Amino acid sequence: MSNEIPLTIVGNLTKDPELRYRPGGGEAVLSFTVASTPRYYSKAERDYVDGETTFMPCWLNSRGSEAANGYLERLSETFKKGDHVIAVGELITKTKDTDGQTQRWNELKVREIGASPRFRTVTIDRETTN
């Protein structure tokens, strides 16, 4: 974790999270995209104006752990398209060489995700232990 760039993004899910299982190892991967649009006050327009939207691809993996697989399954059932979320993790730059061209893009390797209470009420369901 020494060279990773920490990042928190707040925005809306562009579609329902997708849960996949990698062949062989039983490792689950949950992927989704968060769209974040900054707003700023424009003196010229005397009103708030939307800036350029950032679409951040995000993912979490379970590393084959049964407990983590269950966590990702709960997340995939909890969050839906349009939900306002807060995602925290490390910014990862990926590269791919195709026909002599190098493509680069950024993704967020998520450690934690939660619902944002900014635009609606969020209810926390606490499990009781005996």
C-alpha positions as CSV (number, residue, x, y, z in Angstrom):
1,M,0.0,0.0,0.0
2,S,3.0,2.3,-0.1
3,N,2.6,3.6,-3.6
4,E,-1.1,3.5,-3.9
5,I,-3.1,6.8,-4.2
6,P,-6.0,7.0,-1.7
7,L,-9.3,8.3,-3.2
8,T,-12.8,8.9,-2.0
9,I,-15.5,9.5,-4.6
10,V,-19.1,10.5,-4.0
11,G,-21.7,10.1,-6.7
12,N,-24.4,8.0,-8.3
13,L,-24.2,4.4,-9.5
14,T,-24.6,4.4,-13.3
15,K,-26.2,0.9,-13.3
16,D,-26.8,-2.0,-10.9
17,P,-23.5,-3.5,-9.5
18,E,-22.4,-6.6,-11.3
19,L,-21.3,-9.6,-9.3
20,R,-19.2,-12.2,-11.1
21,Y,-17.2,-15.3,-10.0
22,R,-13.8,-16.0,-11.4
23,P,-13.5,-19.6,-12.7
24,G,-11.7,-22.1,-10.5
25,G,-11.0,-20.2,-7.3
26,G,-14.5,-19.1,-6.3
27,E,-13.3,-15.5,-6.0
28,A,-16.1,-13.0,-6.4
29,V,-15.7,-9.6,-8.0
30,L,-18.2,-6.8,-7.7
31,S,-17.9,-4.0,-10.3
32,F,-19.8,-0.8,-10.7
33,T,-19.3,2.8,-12.0
34,V,-19.8,5.9,-9.9
35,A,-20.6,9.2,-11.8
36,S,-19.6,12.3,-10.0
37,T,-20.5,15.8,-11.2
38,P,-19.0,18.8,-9.4
39,R,-21.1,22.0,-8.9
40,Y,-19.7,25.4,-8.6
41,Y,-21.1,28.9,-8.3
42,S,-20.7,31.0,-11.5
43,K,-20.5,34.7,-10.9
44,A,-21.2,35.3,-14.6
45,E,-24.4,33.3,-14.5
46,R,-25.2,34.1,-10.9
47,D,-26.2,30.5,-10.3
48,Y,-24.7,27.1,-9.7
49,V,-23.4,25.3,-12.7
50,D,-22.6,21.6,-13.3
51,G,-19.0,20.8,-14.1
52,E,-17.6,17.9,-16.2
53,T,-18.9,14.5,-15.0
54,T,-16.3,11.9,-14.0
55,F,-17.2,8.3,-14.5
56,M,-15.0,6.1,-12.2
57,P,-15.0,2.4,-12.8
58,C,-14.8,0.6,-9.4
59,W,-14.4,-2.9,-8.1
60,L,-14.1,-5.0,-5.0
61,N,-12.9,-8.6,-4.8
62,S,-13.2,-11.3,-2.2
63,R,-9.9,-13.1,-2.8
64,G,-11.8,-16.4,-2.5
65,S,-13.0,-15.9,1.1
66,E,-16.5,-17.3,1.8
67,A,-17.2,-14.4,4.2
68,A,-16.1,-11.8,1.7
69,N,-18.2,-13.5,-1.0
70,G,-21.2,-13.1,1.2
71,Y,-20.3,-9.4,1.8
72,L,-20.1,-8.8,-2.0
73,E,-23.4,-10.6,-2.5
74,R,-25.1,-8.4,0.1
75,L,-23.6,-5.3,-1.6
76,S,-24.9,-6.4,-5.0
77,E,-28.4,-6.8,-3.5
78,T,-28.3,-3.5,-1.5
79,F,-27.2,-1.0,-4.1
80,K,-29.0,-0.2,-7.3
81,K,-28.7,2.1,-10.3
82,G,-29.0,5.8,-9.2
83,D,-28.1,5.3,-5.6
84,H,-25.9,8.0,-4.1
85,V,-22.8,6.4,-2.7
86,I,-19.5,7.1,-1.0
87,A,-16.7,4.8,-2.2
88,V,-13.2,4.7,-0.6
89,G,-10.2,2.9,-1.9
90,E,-7.0,3.2,-3.9
91,L,-6.7,4.7,-7.4
92,I,-5.2,2.1,-9.8
93,T,-3.8,2.9,-13.3
94,K,-4.1,0.1,-15.7
95,T,-2.5,-0.3,-19.2
96,K,-3.2,-2.4,-22.2
97,D,-1.2,-2.6,-25.5
98,T,-3.3,-3.1,-28.6
99,D,-1.8,-2.9,-32.1
100,G,1.2,-0.9,-30.9
101,Q,-1.0,1.6,-29.0
102,T,-0.9,1.8,-25.3
103,Q,-4.2,2.6,-23.6
104,R,-4.3,3.8,-20.0
105,W,-7.2,4.2,-17.6
106,N,-7.9,4.6,-13.9
107,E,-10.0,2.4,-11.7
108,L,-10.9,2.5,-8.0
109,K,-10.0,-0.6,-6.0
110,V,-12.7,-0.1,-3.3
111,R,-12.1,-0.9,0.3
112,E,-15.4,0.4,1.6
113,I,-18.7,1.6,0.1
114,G,-21.7,3.1,1.8
115,A,-24.9,4.9,1.0
116,S,-24.8,8.7,1.3
117,P,-27.5,10.3,3.4
118,R,-27.2,13.6,1.5
119,F,-30.4,13.2,-0.7
120,R,-32.4,10.6,1.2
121,T,-32.8,8.8,4.5
122,V,-30.4,5.9,5.0
123,T,-31.5,3.2,7.4
124,I,-28.8,1.1,9.1
125,D,-29.9,-2.5,9.9
126,R,-28.0,-3.6,12.9
127,E,-27.7,-7.3,13.6
128,T,-28.1,-8.3,17.2
129,T,-25.9,-11.0,18.7
130,N,-26.9,-13.2,21.6
